[in-house]
């Protein structure tokens, strides 16, 4: 079942909310394709909203920290002031610390998307256009994000095509808390990540180029453990990130499982991407959203190509050639443990 309703008006433009319902219920707004609500049953059948977000569009842009949104053209970080492509240097938006983050100042999280509903599939496809030169990226890019709810699974699919060579690395930035979005802490959520390594970074959180094995480090989640167990370890990479904010190098398509002992909710995560950014919400500071979100109120699992891959020739390339069609998908499947 799909329901469309006016969410609010942002900068004179109507923002719509689409709610897809089956065994779970997911609400997405056309501003940045934000996952606004994600309501799943707990072990007692009670409905629990496990997605953090804001109450309105203005707050989503001004203080929402990308919550729930599609980020691009390139999610995560790119070092320096830009990149070289086909013998030409492209300067892209970057901060004073010389890092490009989540597509720039006006990334895809700021786009207002067009939506097309498919009742038979219980899906909504949200589409937008990024002109040549937006945030410094070359080529005109047409792209869309398709959300489908089947039973208790949310599938997110990405499609993109450009009229010239460019770089693309799309992901979704939903903050989860399987205790419920108002709980205030994810430190007791138990996490498994199917990863053989992670990417150490410099002090600007740009990957150094090393893929470091997780063995014997706080980054080893191959046996499920509470997120908070090793978060305070005396580890250089944890200190740089202020906690977990790192790309994990995946060993398979079933890349993560998260479990809440409080609610019994289980989330199994699947992707065709080689990496996932696990972020523990360490920069949240009593953000006034649907609830008040303190530090560690939510976590992100952002499926992706490795960050800064345009500067790392040995990693899977983010280059999308003229006429090529990009496709990727990520799924979040929910169940309960009694």
C-alpha positions in Angstrom: 0.0 0.0 0.0 1.3 3.5 -0.9 0.1 6.8 0.6 1.0 10.2 -0.8 0.6 13.4 1.3 2.0 16.9 1.5 4.8 17.0 4.0 5.5 20.7 4.0 6.7 23.6 1.9 10.4 24.3 1.6 11.7 27.5 -0.2 8.3 27.8 -1.9 8.3 24.3 -3.2 6.0 21.5 -2.0 7.7 18.5 -0.4 5.7 15.3 -0.6 5.8 12.3 1.7 5.3 8.7 0.3 4.6 5.9 2.8 5.1 2.3 1.6 3.4 -0.3 3.8 3.5 -4.1 4.0 5.0 -6.0 6.9 6.9 -2.8 7.7 6.2 0.9 6.9 8.7 3.3 5.3 8.1 7.0 4.7 10.3 8.9 2.2 10.1 12.6 1.4 11.0 14.1 -1.9 13.6 16.4 -0.4 16.8 14.4 -0.7 14.8 11.2 -0.8 15.0 11.2 3.0 13.9 8.1 4.9 11.7 9.9 7.4 10.2 7.0 9.3 10.9 3.3 9.3 8.4 1.4 11.4 8.9 -2.2 12.2 7.3 -4.7 14.7 9.2 -5.6 17.9 9.1 -9.0 19.6 5.7 -8.2 21.1 4.2 -6.9 17.9 4.5 -3.3 19.0 5.3 -0.9 16.2 8.7 0.8 16.6 10.2 3.6 14.5 13.9 2.8 14.1 14.9 5.8 11.9 16.1 9.1 13.3 15.1 12.3 11.4 13.8 15.8 11.6 10.3 17.2 11.9 10.4 19.4 8.9 12.4 20.2 5.7 14.0 23.4 7.0 15.5 21.5 10.0 16.5 18.6 7.7 18.7 20.9 5.7 20.0 23.2 8.4 20.8 20.7 11.2 19.8 17.2 10.0 23.3 15.9 9.3 22.2 14.2 6.0 19.7 12.0 8.1 18.0 9.6 5.8 19.1 11.2 2.6 20.7 10.1 -0.7 24.1 11.6 -0.8 26.1 12.3 -4.0 27.4 12.7 -6.6 30.1 11.1 -4.4 29.2 10.2 -0.9 31.8 10.2 1.8 35.1 12.0 1.4 37.5 13.0 -1.4 40.8 14.4 -0.5 42.5 17.5 -1.8 40.7 20.1 -3.9 39.4 17.8 -6.6 40.4 15.0 -9.0 41.9 14.3 -12.4 39.9 12.7 -15.2 40.9 12.2 -18.8 43.9 14.5 -18.3 41.9 17.4 -16.8 41.8 18.6 -13.2 38.3 19.2 -11.8 38.1 21.4 -8.7 35.1 20.4 -6.6 33.6 22.0 -3.5 35.8 21.4 -0.5 36.1 22.6 3.1 38.9 24.7 4.5 40.4 21.4 5.6 40.7 20.4 1.9 38.1 17.6 2.0 35.0 17.1 -0.1 32.2 15.5 1.9 28.9 13.9 0.6 28.8 15.7 -2.7 29.5 19.2 -1.6 27.6 22.2 -0.2 24.6 21.5 -2.4 24.7 17.7 -2.8 21.9 15.4 -3.7 20.5 15.7 -0.1 19.4 19.2 -1.2 17.6 18.2 -4.4 13.9 18.0 -4.6 13.1 14.8 -6.5 10.2 13.9 -8.8 8.4 10.8 -7.7 6.7 8.0 -9.6 4.6 5.3 -7.9 4.3 1.7 -8.9 1.4 0.2 -6.9 1.9 -3.3 -8.2 5.5 -3.3 -6.9 4.8 -1.3 -3.8 7.6 1.0 -4.8 8.3 4.7 -5.4 11.1 5.9 -7.8 12.5 9.4 -7.1 14.4 11.0 -9.9 16.6 14.1 -10.3 19.1 15.8 -12.5 22.6 17.1 -11.8 23.9 19.6 -14.4 27.4 19.7 -15.7 29.5 21.7 -13.2 27.3 21.2 -10.1 29.7 21.3 -7.2 32.5 21.1 -9.7 31.6 17.7 -11.2 31.8 17.2 -14.9 28.9 16.0 -17.2 25.1 16.1 -16.9 23.9 13.3 -14.7 20.4 11.8 -14.7 19.8 9.6 -11.7 17.0 8.0 -9.6 16.5 6.1 -6.4 13.9 3.4 -6.1 12.4 2.3 -2.8 10.5 -1.0 -2.6 8.9 -2.6 0.4 8.2 -6.3 0.2 7.1 -8.0 3.4 9.6 -6.8 6.0 12.4 -5.8 3.5 13.3 -2.3 2.3 15.2 -2.4 -1.0 17.0 0.7 -2.2 18.1 0.7 -5.9 20.3 3.4 -7.5 20.3 4.2 -11.3 22.5 6.8 -13.0 23.7 7.8 -16.5 25.8 10.7 -17.7 26.4 12.4 -21.1 30.1 12.5 -20.4 32.7 10.9 -18.1 32.2 11.7 -14.4 32.5 10.1 -11.0 29.6 8.7 -8.9 29.3 7.0 -5.5 25.8 7.0 -4.2 24.6 5.9 -0.8 21.9 6.4 1.8 22.6 8.1 5.1 19.8 6.8 7.4 20.5 6.8 11.1 19.2 3.7 12.8 18.5 2.8 16.4 16.8 -0.6 16.8 15.8 0.3 20.3 13.6 3.0 18.7 14.6 6.4 17.4 13.7 8.1 20.7 15.9 5.8 22.9 19.0 8.0 22.9 21.7 5.3 22.6 22.8 2.6 20.2 25.7 1.5 22.3 23.8 -1.7 23.3 22.8 -2.5 19.8 24.7 -5.7 18.8 26.5 -5.5 15.5 28.0 -8.0 13.1 30.0 -6.7 10.1 31.2 -9.2 7.5 34.4 -7.5 6.7 38.0 -8.6 6.3 39.5 -5.1 6.7 38.9 -1.5 7.2 40.5 1.8 5.9 42.7 3.8 8.3 42.6 7.5 7.6 44.7 10.6 8.1 43.6 13.3 10.5 41.2 14.7 7.9 39.6 11.3 7.7 40.8 10.7 4.2 41.9 7.0 3.7 45.6 6.5 3.6 45.4 3.8 0.9 46.1 0.9 3.3 43.5 -1.8 3.8 44.2 -3.0 7.4 43.0 -6.4 8.6 40.4 -6.2 11.4 42.0 -9.1 13.2 42.9 -8.1 16.8 41.5 -4.6 16.5 38.4 -2.8 17.8 37.2 -2.9 14.2 36.6 -6.7 14.3 32.8 -7.2 14.3 33.0 -10.6 12.7 31.5 -11.9 15.9 28.5 -9.8 17.0 29.2 -7.5 19.9 27.6 -4.3 21.4 28.6 -1.2 19.5 29.8 0.3 22.7 32.1 -2.5 23.8 35.3 -1.3 22.2 34.3 2.3 21.2 36.5 3.8 23.9 39.6 1.7 23.2 43.0 3.4 23.0 43.3 3.0 19.3 44.7 5.7 16.9 42.1 5.2 14.2 39.2 5.4 16.7 40.7 8.6 18.2 41.0 10.2 14.7 37.3 9.5 14.0 36.1 10.2 17.5 34.8 6.7 17.5 33.6 4.6 14.5 33.4 6.5 11.3 35.3 4.2 8.9 34.9 2.2 5.7 34.8 -1.6 6.2 36.0 -3.8 3.3 33.3 -6.4 2.9 33.7 -10.2 2.5 30.2 -10.8 1.0 26.8 -9.4 0.1 25.3 -10.1 3.5 27.4 -7.4 5.1 25.8 -6.7 8.5 23.4 -7.9 11.1 22.2 -5.6 13.9 20.1 -6.8 17.0 18.5 -4.9 19.8 18.2 -6.9 23.0 15.6 -4.4 24.2 13.1 -4.8 21.3 14.2 -8.1 19.8 14.4 -6.3 16.4 17.0 -7.7 13.9 18.1 -6.0 10.8 20.0 -8.0 8.1 21.8 -5.9 5.5 22.7 -6.8 2.0 24.6 -5.0 -0.8 26.5 -5.3 -4.1 28.9 -2.6 -3.1 32.5 -3.5 -1.8 32.3 -1.3 1.3 30.2 0.1 4.0 30.8 3.2 6.2 29.9 2.4 9.8 29.3 5.6 11.7 28.3 5.6 15.4 26.7 9.0 15.6 29.5 10.5 17.6 28.9 14.1 16.3 25.3 14.2 17.4 24.8 16.8 20.1 21.2 16.9 21.4 19.8 17.5 17.9 16.2 18.5 18.1 14.5 16.2 15.7 11.5 13.8 16.0 13.1 13.3 19.4 16.2 14.8 21.0 19.3 13.0 19.6 22.4 13.0 21.9 25.8 11.6 21.0 25.4 8.0 19.8 21.7 8.2 19.4 21.9 6.5 16.0 24.2 4.6 13.7 24.7 4.6 9.9 25.6 1.7 7.6 26.3 3.4 4.3 27.0 0.9 1.5 29.5 2.4 -1.0 32.6 2.3 -3.1 35.6 2.9 -1.0 36.0 6.7 -0.2 38.6 8.7 -2.1 38.8 5.8 -4.7 39.4 8.3 -7.5 42.9 8.8 -5.9 43.5 5.1 -5.2 43.9 3.3 -8.6 44.0 -0.2 -7.0 40.4 0.2 -5.6 37.2 -0.2 -7.5 36.8 3.0 -9.6 34.0 5.5 -9.2 34.3 6.6 -12.8 31.1 6.4 -14.8 31.8 6.7 -18.5 29.6 8.4 -21.0 26.6 6.2 -21.9 27.3 3.6 -19.2 24.4 2.8 -16.9 25.2 2.6 -13.1 23.1 0.3 -11.0 23.5 -0.8 -7.4 21.2 -2.0 -4.6 21.1 -2.4 -0.9 18.5 -4.2 1.2 17.5 -4.0 4.9 15.5 -7.0 6.0 13.8 -7.0 9.5 12.8 -9.8 11.8 12.6 -10.5 15.5 14.2 -12.7 18.1 11.9 -13.8 20.9 
